[in-house]
Amino acid sequence: MSAITIYPHIVVDDAGTARIGHSLYKVEHLAAEHYHYGWTAEELLRQHPDLRPEEVYAALTYFYDHHDDLVAAINAASDKVNVARSQQTLSRDELLRRKSG
């Protein structure tokens, strides 16, 4: 028997992206701040003063209920950023060449 879980304040769009209400905030974004920085719900509220406590707690509940999938998505996004950064790193010689040219 399966149960349907309803998350007040969370909307999952057609692409499967969980958002806080109809805002641009993705649950994954808040989950990443919580996961990587260790930010508590209170710190998330300080960092995002436009969110209400019930929205942040709903996002964290959704995160823990979908922990493995969201952690995998967070890590994949972080890996993409790291690859992009490493490709943009220029050597000192290259920077000096660009400056003089």
C-alpha positions in Angstrom: 0.0 0.0 0.0 1.4 3.4 -0.9 0.6 6.7 0.6 0.5 10.0 -1.2 2.5 12.7 0.6 1.4 16.3 0.3 3.8 19.0 1.0 2.1 22.3 1.9 4.1 25.2 0.3 5.8 22.9 -2.2 4.8 22.7 -5.9 6.3 20.2 -8.2 6.2 21.4 -11.8 5.7 19.4 -15.0 9.5 18.8 -15.2 9.6 17.3 -11.7 11.3 20.4 -10.1 10.1 21.0 -6.6 9.7 24.7 -5.9 8.5 26.8 -2.9 5.0 27.7 -3.9 5.0 29.4 -7.2 8.2 31.2 -6.5 11.5 30.8 -8.4 13.1 29.1 -5.3 13.9 25.5 -6.0 13.9 23.2 -3.0 17.2 21.9 -4.4 18.7 25.4 -3.9 17.8 25.6 -0.2 18.7 21.9 0.3 22.2 22.6 -1.2 22.7 25.5 1.2 21.6 23.3 4.1 23.7 20.3 2.9 26.9 22.1 1.9 27.0 24.9 4.4 25.1 23.3 7.3 22.7 26.1 7.4 19.8 25.6 9.8 16.2 26.6 9.0 16.9 29.8 11.0 20.0 30.6 8.9 18.1 29.9 5.7 15.5 32.4 6.8 18.2 35.0 7.6 19.7 34.5 4.1 16.3 34.5 2.4 14.2 37.0 4.3 11.5 36.9 1.6 10.6 33.3 2.7 8.4 32.4 5.5 9.3 29.8 8.2 6.7 27.3 7.0 8.1 27.5 3.5 11.7 26.8 4.7 10.6 23.9 6.9 8.5 22.4 4.1 11.5 22.6 1.8 13.7 20.9 4.4 11.0 18.2 5.0 10.9 17.6 1.3 14.7 17.4 1.2 14.9 14.7 3.9 12.0 12.8 2.4 13.9 12.7 -0.9 17.4 12.8 0.5 19.2 10.4 -1.8 17.8 11.8 -5.0 18.4 15.4 -4.0 21.9 14.8 -2.7 22.8 13.1 -6.0 21.4 16.1 -7.9 23.2 18.6 -5.6 26.5 16.8 -6.1 26.0 16.5 -9.9 25.4 20.3 -10.1 28.4 21.0 -7.9 30.5 18.7 -10.1 29.4 20.7 -13.2 30.4 24.0 -11.6 33.8 22.6 -10.6 34.5 21.4 -14.1 33.4 24.8 -15.6 35.7 26.6 -13.1 38.6 24.4 -13.9 38.2 25.1 -17.6 38.1 28.8 -17.0 41.3 28.9 -14.9 44.0 30.8 -16.8 47.8 30.6 -16.1 49.7 33.6 -15.0 51.5 33.7 -18.4 48.1 33.7 -20.2 46.8 36.6 -18.1 50.0 38.6 -18.7 49.8 37.9 -22.4 46.2 39.1 -22.5 47.0 42.2 -20.5 49.8 43.2 -22.9 47.9 42.3 -26.1 
